[in-house]
Amino acid sequence: MSTQASITYAGVSYLDRTRALETGEVTPGDTELRYVPFTDVAELFRRMAQDVEFDAAEMSLSTYVMMRSRGDDRLVGIPVFPSRAFRHSQIYVHAGSGIERPADLLGRNVGVPEYQMTAALWIRGILADEYGVPQEEIAWKTGGLWSPDFHERLRHDPPTGVTINRIPGDRTLEQELEDGGIDALVTAHAPKPFRDGSPNVTRLFPDYRAVEQAYWQKTRLFPIMHLVVLRRDLYEASPDLALHLLDAFHESKRRSRARLRDFDTPAVAHPWIGAEVDELDAFFGGDPFAYGLDANRRVVETVVRYSVAQGLAEREVSVEELFAPETHAWDRRTEGEPVT
C-alpha cells in the first residue's frame, strides 16, 4: 500500500484517456490524486525541469532524457505516454520560399519554438532518416510562437555544427513565417496565419495523413511526445506508487476507450467514433496509445538516439534507466496480478 495519502498531478485534461483520473473515479491505489489541468504544456515542462513543482506530472520526453543524461535524477519516469503524434503535419513553409519537398529545406532558415522540444526532435530525426536532410544543413531560429516572450525550459549549447539564433525580440515565429523572415516553421501548434487561411503559409506535406500512415507502415514508430514523471523523493519513500500510477492511467484509458465505443450515447460528436477506434486498432495492430515498456521500447530508444545525435543528451541512456524498475515488467503480467 502506498504511504502517500495525496499527491498533485499536473497535466493536460485529456477527455479520452485521463478523465477518470481527473474526476476521481480512478485513483492510484489508496492515494488521492489532485489533478491540476494545464493548457500551456511548455510552461508546465519548464516548471518541472527547473523546480520540480508538482508531485507527478506530464513531461516532455525530450527534456526528461536530457535531464537524466546529465545526471539529474530528481524525476522518475512512469511508462505512461499521454501524448503521441506524427509530426509530418507540423512543418509549415512560407509559400514564396520555393520549398516543395524536404530536400528544399537544405540551407534555409527554419523556426522552432524550442530546439529541445520533442516535436522538433522527432521532425529533425525524420528529416535526417527518411529524407537525407541533416540538422547541420539548416539554420535554426528560435523564439516565441505567438508571443515575443521566450523562456527556455532547460539550457543547452548549440550542438556541434548547428547554428541556433534568436529571431528579433519584438517578433514572433508566426509573424516571421507570414512575412518570409523564416522559410519554414517546425511547431506543435498550427500557426495563426495558417489557421486563418493566409495564402502565405502552407504545409510541407499537404497530404500529411497518407505520409504519416506510410511512415508508420515502414518504421512501426508512432512518436511519443510526453511521459508521466514522479518526484524521486516520493518514489523512494513509496516505490509502489510508480506501479499504482501506471495501473491508474491504464484503467482510466481503458474506461475511456470503452466509452468511445458506446453507440447508445456517443461520447463525442462523431456518429462513427466507435468504428473509427476499431479501425485505428486494426491499423496499428492494437491500442496505438499503449502504455508500458515492452510496447514502446523501440520508440523510446529512437528518442534517445535522436537526442544524442542532435547534441541534446550528453550520453546514451538506457530505457530501463529512464523508468521506475517496478514498472519494467508491467506489460508481461497477467491482468489483475502483481508484477513479480
C-alpha positions, 0 to 999 in steps of 0.5 A, spaced: 500 500 500 502 506 498 504 511 504 502 517 500 495 519 502 495 525 496 499 527 491 498 533 485 498 531 478 499 536 473 497 535 466 493 536 460 485 534 461 485 529 456 477 527 455 479 520 452 484 517 456 485 521 463 478 523 465 477 518 470 483 520 473 481 527 473 474 526 476 476 521 481 473 515 479 480 512 478 485 513 483 492 510 484 491 505 489 489 508 496 492 515 494 488 521 492 490 524 486 489 532 485 489 533 478 491 540 476 489 541 468 494 545 464 493 548 457 500 551 456 504 544 456 511 548 455 510 552 461 508 546 465 515 542 462 519 548 464 516 548 471 518 541 472 525 541 469 527 547 473 523 546 480 520 540 480 513 543 482 508 538 482 508 531 485 507 527 478 506 530 472 506 530 464 513 531 461 516 532 455 520 526 453 525 530 450 527 534 456 526 528 461 532 524 457 536 530 457 535 531 464 537 524 466 543 524 461 546 529 465 545 526 471 539 529 474 535 524 477 530 528 481 524 525 476 522 518 475 519 516 469 512 512 469 511 508 462 505 512 461 505 516 454 499 521 454 501 524 448 503 521 441 503 524 434 506 524 427 509 530 426 509 530 418 503 535 419 507 540 423 512 543 418 509 549 415 513 553 409 512 560 407 509 559 400 514 564 396 520 560 399 520 555 393 520 549 398 516 543 395 519 537 398 524 536 404 530 536 400 528 544 399 529 545 406 537 544 405 540 551 407 534 555 409 532 558 415 527 554 419 523 556 426 522 552 432 519 554 438 524 550 442 530 546 439 529 541 445 522 540 444 520 533 442 516 535 436 522 538 433 526 532 435 522 527 432 521 532 425 529 533 425 530 525 426 525 524 420 528 529 416 535 526 417 532 518 416 527 518 411 529 524 407 537 525 407 536 532 410 541 533 416 540 538 422 547 541 420 544 543 413 539 548 416 539 554 420 535 554 426 531 560 429 528 560 435 523 564 439 516 565 441 510 562 437 505 567 438 508 571 443 515 575 443 516 572 450 521 566 450 523 562 456 527 556 455 525 550 459 532 547 460 539 550 457 543 547 452 549 549 447 548 549 440 550 542 438 556 541 434 555 544 427 548 547 428 547 554 428 541 556 433 539 564 433 534 568 436 529 571 431 528 579 433 525 580 440 519 584 438 517 578 433 514 572 433 515 565 429 508 566 426 509 573 424 516 571 421 513 565 417 507 570 414 512 575 412 518 570 409 523 572 415 523 564 416 522 559 410 519 554 414 516 553 421 517 546 425 511 547 431 506 543 435 501 548 434 498 550 427 500 557 426 495 563 426 496 565 419 495 558 417 489 557 421 486 563 418 487 561 411 493 566 409 495 564 402 502 565 405 503 559 409 502 552 407 504 545 409 510 541 407 506 535 406 499 537 404 497 530 404 500 529 411 495 523 413 497 518 407 505 520 409 504 519 416 500 512 415 506 510 410 511 512 415 508 508 420 507 502 415 515 502 414 518 504 421 512 501 426 514 508 430 508 512 432 512 518 436 511 519 443 511 526 445 510 526 453 511 521 459 508 521 466 514 523 471 514 522 479 518 526 484 524 521 486 523 523 493 516 520 493 518 514 489 523 512 494 519 513 500 513 509 496 516 505 490 509 502 489 506 508 487 510 508 480 506 501 479 499 504 482 500 510 477 501 506 471 495 501 473 491 508 474 492 511 467 491 504 464 484 503 467 482 510 466 484 509 458 481 503 458 474 506 461 475 511 456 476 507 450 470 503 452 466 509 452 468 511 445 465 505 443 458 506 446 453 507 440 447 508 445 450 515 447 456 517 443 461 520 447 463 525 442 460 528 436 462 523 431 456 518 429 462 513 427 467 514 433 466 507 435 468 504 428 473 509 427 477 506 434 476 499 431 479 501 425 485 505 428 486 498 432 486 494 426 491 499 423 496 499 428 495 492 430 492 494 437 491 500 442 496 505 438 496 509 445 499 503 449 502 504 455 508 500 458 515 498 456 515 492 452 510 496 447 514 502 446 521 500 447 523 501 440 520 508 440 523 510 446 530 508 444 529 512 437 528 518 442 534 517 445 538 516 439 535 522 436 537 526 442 544 524 442 545 525 435 542 532 435 547 534 441 541 534 446 543 528 451 550 528 453 550 520 453 546 514 451 541 512 456 538 506 457 530 505 457 530 501 463 534 507 466 529 512 464 523 508 468 521 506 475 524 498 475 517 496 478 514 498 472 519 494 467 515 488 467 508 491 467 506 489 460 508 481 461 503 480 467 497 477 467 491 482 468 489 483 475 496 480 478 502 483 481 508 484 477 513 479 480 
